[in-house]
Structures are given as structure tokens and as C-alpha cells.
Amino acid sequence: MTEVATENDASPLGGRVNRDLARGVATLKPSSPIGRRKSQTIRQKKSAFSRTTAATPQEVADAAFLDAVAKGSEETVRSMIDEGQDVNVADERGESALYKAVATGDSSLVQLLLKHFALVDHADLDGVRPIGIAIKHGHAELVNILTEAGSDLRLRNPKDGTIFLHEACWGGHTEMVQQMLLTGKFDDLLETTDANGRTPLHVAAFRAPEEVCRALIRAGANASVMDKRLNLPSSLAGRMGRRNSKDYLENCELAATSVLAAVKLMRPVREMREKAAQAAGPAEHE
């Protein structure tokens, strides 16, 4: 990766930039700082393997900016933005400045980037979005900030098929799962499956506390769904030694089976009643 600034560099743009400037190589003043801040696309760093030329001055500046964000150096980040640095830049993995800011857990830094029009739902090369990072790590405040900025909780990862409820369950954060369920955004997504055929309940069964499984069941999750390897949520919980979750989910499976059996038994009775009503209808009319 392109060499970037360290926290000890005198200039906000870092030692590498200072050396390039001394050689008369770079000029980092943008022609339209305000317009660049409002860009609607991400400028992504080229992979070192696909590069045929040396890094441009702009790429050096972008790398220094991303490094400052990743380190949580808000003063440096603010200074670079004031000098015209575009906030919508990403490294070779597609991780944007906002993505890196969320990863630090610094709400002030996240709000600074959003104030300067950072794209809220840009995904990296693995399909991971900033709010997904906040959800996985249980940063409730950041989730609220990002949703207020327009992040869409119903988005699906195009790479692995997961939704953000999968991420919350994977993180094992009970409060985060409950917070997301309370939004009502997932009422019709509880049986969404990932690339392995697993619902959020499958993930919760082997990654999260029993209370997460209970919260999902209360919200309407189905404990009888099998993944692509024919695993029920209860069997995954058992493999991970989560006995309480296993026992609870098995009881849910039995209850669902009983309800299904009752429905099947009632179907002939219901059909007989409907036929009787149809036969009695004309007689009563006469």
C-alpha cells in the first residue's frame, strides 16, 4: 500500500507528501473543494498489483487521509477536509473513510464525515457497509447516527446474502438485536437466508446468547427451517455446547410441529363444514 502519514509528522498530510512537495512533484490544492466534498461516488485506490505507474499526488493524499481516519486523528482529518480533501475515498479493499471511522467507534469522527457528505451505504469489496460494522460491534449510537443519515437497514450483502440482522446475531449482542427488531424493518425478513441457507436464527443459535434466540422467536422466526446442510438451529446450538439454546429451540420445533399437525387435522373438518354450509344454503333460501 502507498506509504502514508504517521501521527508524528509535522504536516497533516504526512512525511511522504512533504518529501514529494520538496521535490516539486505534488500540488494538492483542489480546483473546487466544495464540489469535491459533495461527490456522489467513491474514489478507490488502485491495487498495488494492478499498478503500472507510481502513485499520483492525489492518491498519496487520499492514503494519508484514510490513515488519519483509521487512527482516529480527528484534528488531522478536519484539517485535511478544510484544505479540500474529498471524504469519499476508499482503499484498495473498498473500505471508505466512513467505514474506517465507524470501525474506530468514534461517533464524533463519523459525524464529521457525514457532515461533509460521506456516502453512508458504500460497500467494500466483500459487500460490507459501514452500518454493518457498527451493528456487528454493538455500537448502538453509531447505528442510530447512520440510520438518521439515511442508511438502509433492509439492504442485503450481495456477496454472501446476509442482512444486517445476521450481522447483529453474529456479533452476539442481545441489545443490538432487540433494537433492530423494534424498528419493524425485519418483520418480513426473519427467514432471509445467507449463502449457506442460514437464517438469523441459525446464526444466533451458535453465536449468540439464548435471549437472542428468544427475541427472534418472539418476533416470528421459524425454528424449523433447515440450512443447506440440513441443520436446524437447535442442532447448531448443540454443536457449540449451548445447551439452554438447544433445549429452547427444540421446544419451539415441537410446538411448531404440533401446530402444523393440528392444522392438518382441522383441514378435513373445515372442508366438511364448508360443504355442509353450501348444501344448506339453497334449502334455506327456498
Residue pairs with C-beta under 8 A, 6 or more apart in sequence:
1 45
1 48
1 63
1 91
1 92
2 16
2 45
2 55
2 59
2 60
2 63
3 16
3 60
3 63
4 14
4 16
4 60
4 63
4 64
4 66
4 67
5 11
5 12
5 13
5 14
5 15
5 16
5 17
5 64
5 67
5 68
5 76
6 14
6 15
7 71
7 73
7 76
9 15
9 18
10 18
11 17
11 18
12 64
12 68
12 76
12 79
12 80
12 83
13 28
13 61
13 64
13 80
14 64
14 67
16 60
16 64
17 26
17 28
17 57
17 60
17 61
17 64
20 26
20 57
20 60
25 57
26 57
26 60
26 61
27 57
28 57
28 58
28 61
28 83
28 84
29 83
29 84
30 36
30 84
30 86
33 83
33 84
36 84
36 86
37 81
37 86
37 87
37 116
37 117
38 117
39 86
39 88
39 117
40 88
40 119
41 88
41 119
42 88
42 89
42 90
42 94
42 96
42 119
42 122
43 62
43 86
43 88
43 89
43 90
44 89
44 90
44 91
44 92
44 94
45 59
45 62
45 63
45 66
45 89
45 90
45 91
45 92
46 59
46 92
47 92
48 92
55 63
61 80
61 85
62 85
62 86
62 89
63 91
64 80
65 77
65 80
65 85
65 87
65 89
65 97
66 89
66 90
66 91
66 95
66 97
66 100
68 76
68 77
68 80
69 77
69 97
69 100
69 101
69 104
69 109
69 113
70 100
70 103
70 104
71 104
72 104
72 106
72 109
74 106
74 108
74 109
74 112
77 109
77 112
77 113
78 112
81 87
81 112
81 116
87 97
87 98
87 113
87 116
87 117
87 118
88 96
88 97
88 117
88 118
88 119
88 122
89 96
89 97
90 96
90 97
90 99
90 122
90 124
93 124
93 125
93 126
94 122
94 123
94 124
94 125
94 126
95 124
96 118
96 119
96 122
96 124
96 130
97 113
97 118
98 110
98 113
98 114
98 118
98 119
98 120
98 122
98 130
99 122
99 124
99 128
99 129
99 130
99 133
101 109
101 110
101 112
101 113
101 130
102 110
102 130
102 131
102 133
102 134
102 139
102 142
102 146
103 133
103 137
105 137
105 139
105 142
107 141
107 142
107 145
110 142
110 145
110 146
111 145
114 120
114 145
114 149
120 130
120 131
120 146
120 149
120 150
120 151
121 129
121 130
121 131
121 150
121 151
121 152
121 155
122 129
122 130
123 129
123 157
123 158
126 157
126 159
126 160
127 157
127 158
127 159
127 160
128 157
129 151
129 155
129 157
130 146
130 151
131 142
131 143
131 146
131 147
131 151
131 153
131 164
132 157
132 164
132 167
134 142
134 143
134 146
135 143
135 164
135 167
135 168
135 171
135 176
135 180
136 167
136 168
136 170
136 171
137 171
138 171
138 173
138 175
138 176
140 175
140 176
140 179
143 176
143 179
147 153
153 164
153 180
153 183
153 185
153 186
154 163
154 185
154 186
154 189
155 163
155 164
156 162
156 163
156 192
157 163
160 194
160 195
161 192
161 193
161 194
161 195
162 194
163 186
163 189
163 192
163 200
164 180
165 177
165 180
165 181
165 186
165 189
165 190
165 192
165 200
166 192
166 194
166 198
166 200
166 203
168 176
168 177
168 180
168 200
169 177
169 200
169 201
169 203
169 204
169 207
169 208
169 212
169 216
170 203
170 207
170 208
171 207
171 208
172 207
172 208
172 209
172 212
173 208
174 208
174 209
174 211
174 212
174 215
177 204
177 208
177 212
177 215
177 216
178 215
180 186
181 215
181 216
181 219
186 200
186 219
187 219
187 220
190 199
190 200
190 201
190 216
190 219
190 220
190 221
190 222
191 199
191 221
191 222
191 225
192 199
192 200
193 199
193 225
193 227
194 203
196 227
196 228
196 229
197 226
197 227
197 228
197 229
198 227
199 221
199 222
199 225
199 227
199 233
200 216
200 221
201 213
201 216
201 217
201 221
201 222
201 223
201 225
201 233
201 249
202 225
202 227
202 231
202 233
202 236
204 212
204 213
204 216
204 233
204 245
205 213
205 233
205 234
205 236
205 237
205 240
205 242
205 245
205 246
205 249
206 236
206 237
206 239
206 240
206 242
207 240
209 245
210 242
210 244
210 245
210 248
213 233
213 237
213 245
213 248
213 249
214 248
217 223
217 252
222 256
223 232
223 233
223 234
223 249
223 252
223 253
223 256
224 232
224 252
224 253
224 256
224 257
225 232
225 233
226 232
232 249
232 253
233 249
234 245
234 246
234 249
234 250
234 252
234 253
235 246
237 243
237 245
237 246
237 249
238 246
